[in-house]
Amino acid sequence: MTHTPEHLASIGDEAAPERVAALDALSECEQVSTACAVAMAGIGGMPGELRRALDCADVCAAAHRVLARGQGGDLATLTGVLDAAAAACDASAAACGAHADHHEHCRRHAESATACVRAVKALRATL
């Protein structure tokens, strides 16, 4: 259960559905990307995928922080960080998706990153 609408309401944000969905997707993707990176580090190898997963986690976390500040921020900053999150998620989903049949963590990560791209792009279209 997400408390995102309540958090946004507490700062006077109208909690548009696209904003809530993007915040939730960014948060989940950051967590799943980190977990996938830890799993990849544990099994060794896949350095490119590991780096992409860490980049994805970090960019999603940054985008989440900027977006969680609510309405009224700098539009250029918001769109830039959302575009960066979508790009990082796309790259990471493609890299880990190639291993989805062999590694559960990669499958979960690719799915989460793909869902995050959809949510971020849906929000981006409303700005």
MOJO-V702955 format. One record per pair of residues at least 6 apart in sequence whose ideal C-beta (glycine too) atoms are under 8 Angstrom apart, sorted by the first residue. I is the first residue (numbers start at 1). J is the second residue. D is the distance in Angstrom with one decimal. If there is no record, write none. Layout:
i = {I	I}
j = {J	J}
d = {D	D}
This chain:
i = {2	2	4	4	4	4	5	5	7	8	8	8	8	8	8	8	9	11	11	12	12	13	13	13	14	16	18	18	18	18	18	19	19	21	21	21	22	22	22	22	22	22	23	23	23	24	25	25	25	25	25	25	26	26	26	26	26	26	26	26	26	27	27	28	28	28	29	29	29	29	29	29	29	29	30	30	30	30	30	30	31	32	32	32	32	33	33	33	33	33	33	33	33	33	34	34	34	35	35	35	36	36	36	36	36	36	37	37	37	37	39	39	40	40	40	40	40	40	40	41	43	46	48	49	49	49	49	49	49	52	52	52	52	52	53	53	53	53	55	55	55	56	56	56	56	56	56	59	59	59	59	59	60	60	60	60	62	62	62	63	63	63	63	63	66	66	66	66	67	67	67	67	75	78	79	79	82	82	82	83	85	85	86	86	86	86	86	89	89	89	89	89	90	90	92	92	92	93	93	93	93	93	94	96	96	96	96	96	96	97	97	97	97	98	99	100	100	100	101}
j = {20	24	15	20	23	24	15	20	68	14	15	19	20	23	68	70	15	69	70	70	71	19	70	71	71	126	119	122	123	125	126	67	123	119	122	123	67	82	119	120	122	123	64	67	68	119	112	115	116	118	119	120	60	61	63	64	67	85	116	119	120	60	64	112	115	116	56	57	60	89	112	113	115	116	56	57	58	60	61	64	57	108	109	112	113	53	54	56	57	60	92	109	112	113	53	54	57	105	108	109	53	96	105	106	108	109	50	53	54	57	103	105	46	49	50	53	103	105	106	50	103	99	95	92	95	96	98	99	106	88	91	92	95	96	92	95	96	109	88	91	92	88	89	91	92	109	113	81	84	85	88	89	85	88	89	116	81	84	85	81	82	84	85	120	73	77	78	81	78	81	82	123	127	127	124	127	120	123	124	124	116	120	116	117	120	121	124	113	114	116	117	120	113	117	109	110	113	109	110	113	114	117	110	103	106	107	109	110	113	106	107	110	114	106	106	106	107	110	107}
d = {7.2	5.2	7.2	4.8	5.0	5.7	4.3	5.6	7.2	7.6	4.0	6.9	7.0	7.9	7.9	6.1	5.7	7.7	4.7	6.7	7.9	7.2	3.7	5.2	7.1	7.0	7.7	5.2	4.3	7.9	5.1	6.8	6.0	4.6	6.7	7.2	6.2	7.5	4.6	5.3	7.2	4.1	6.2	5.7	6.1	7.5	7.8	5.6	4.3	7.7	3.7	6.9	4.7	7.7	5.3	4.1	6.9	6.4	6.1	7.6	7.2	7.7	5.6	5.7	7.8	7.4	6.7	7.6	4.7	6.2	4.8	5.6	7.5	4.0	7.9	4.9	8.0	4.1	4.7	6.6	7.9	5.6	5.2	4.1	7.7	4.8	7.3	4.4	3.8	6.7	6.4	5.8	7.3	6.9	7.6	7.7	4.6	6.2	7.7	7.6	4.8	6.2	4.4	6.2	7.0	3.8	5.5	4.1	5.0	6.7	7.1	4.0	5.0	6.0	4.5	6.7	8.0	7.3	7.8	6.2	7.9	7.2	6.3	7.8	4.5	5.7	8.0	6.9	7.4	7.5	5.3	4.2	4.7	7.4	5.5	7.7	6.6	6.3	5.2	7.6	7.0	4.6	5.7	7.4	3.8	8.0	6.0	7.7	5.2	5.1	4.1	7.9	5.5	7.1	7.0	6.6	6.1	7.8	7.8	4.5	5.9	6.9	4.0	7.3	6.8	6.5	6.1	4.9	6.9	7.6	7.4	7.9	6.6	6.9	6.6	6.2	5.2	6.7	5.2	7.2	7.0	5.4	7.8	5.1	4.8	6.0	7.5	4.1	7.3	4.7	4.7	7.3	7.5	5.7	6.9	7.8	5.0	7.5	4.7	3.8	4.8	7.0	7.9	7.9	4.1	7.8	4.6	4.6	7.3	7.2	8.0	3.8	7.9	7.9	4.1	5.1	3.9	5.3	7.6}
